[in-house]
Amino acid sequence: MEPPPRLFDLQNSARILFRNLKENSRRFTMDKTYVRVPLHILFWALMYFLFTYLKKPLLGLPDEEIRLLMVKEVLVIAAIFYFLSYYVFSNFIARRKFVKAFISLILVYYFYATTVFLEFKFLPYFFSIPGRGYQAYMQRTISDGYVGILMLKNVGEIMMDFTYLIAPALIVKLFVTLIKLSRQALKLEMENLNLELVFLKAQINPHFLFNTLNSVYSLALVRSEQTADTVIKLSDLMRYTLYESNTAKISLEKEFRFFRNYIELERIRHSSRITIVFEINGDYKDLFIAPLIIFPFIENAFKHGINSASANSWVTIKMWTNDGVLRVEIRNARFHSGKRSTSVGGIGIPNTKKRLNLLYPGKHSVKIVEMDHDFLVALDINLR
């Protein structure tokens, strides 16, 4: 049994969305590798100069000797950093294997302390180090032999030396990781909202479609001249939601044309029983907007502003542009029979606001006011 057409369209849209995301992710990863390697080389070059600057006063060595010694320092710290970043953190800490992580940290200390001991043991054969502080540190470390690196009196000093050397790399790594996590969270949120938009496009309120088709049927029975025009408007509306709006931005002129078709179909559905006012003003030919970002508020106005048992049903929609800013004011009658739903176009007012926050951060405002007899939505979007 094949899935219903609307569900089939939804599945196809979701499949295409995730396939594109996967391809873009693979391409981005390849591009990122070419950028990441030079950045890492540049970072360790900067660390080399930083270590040279910090340790030169302690060692009191000439420039050539201190530079040669710092090559060893950078290689050791870089090796430890990559071991921690790409093995310990990802395999143990991220997976909550804290015992293995603790053992790995002990091994890291043992490795670094061994390099320090070997440096202090054999460096005097090659260099004469005049730095008094460094000489004292050296004597304290090697005075008890190789076992001395495990003694509590030396562990603290070696750890302090290790910490201030690896801290810059770990701080940068933490900063980059936080940026990646925030971007991943934003990407996931956008994917969720895109899927919600797919749902919105796939449905456009089934009740509206069924009622419109019933209206077309009624018009056809009486051979009304409006029949053909109604079918064309419905066809344009479906074509726009399913095909033309599959872009990040679309011309405001096309979006307004979609609104007109939708509202005209609502007029035909409800005939003269309700009052509908729709106005558009301003110059909008060169403006673009995220598709269907306003439509949920319009659909909501008709959903909650019309009561078949009341002759006082009305909807007023006014849109105008001024210096690249789109202003929208939507009002509808409010009825107090039954519990009021907060859904908008099937995706909810909170999700509509969330989509606005993601697509127009700091460039929009939404005001929703529930009064005794009417409901107001005032929306401003800076499209520049």
PyMOL commands that set and color helices and strands:
alter all, ss='L'
color gray80, all
select helices_A, chain A and resi 5-59+63-93+98-125+132-142+146-150+152-203+206-221+226-244+252-270+295-305+349-359
alter helices_A, ss='H'
color red, helices_A
select strands_A, chain A and resi 250-251+275-281+288-289+314-322+325-333+364-370+374-382
alter strands_A, ss='S'
color yellow, strands_A
deselect
rebuild
show_as cartoon
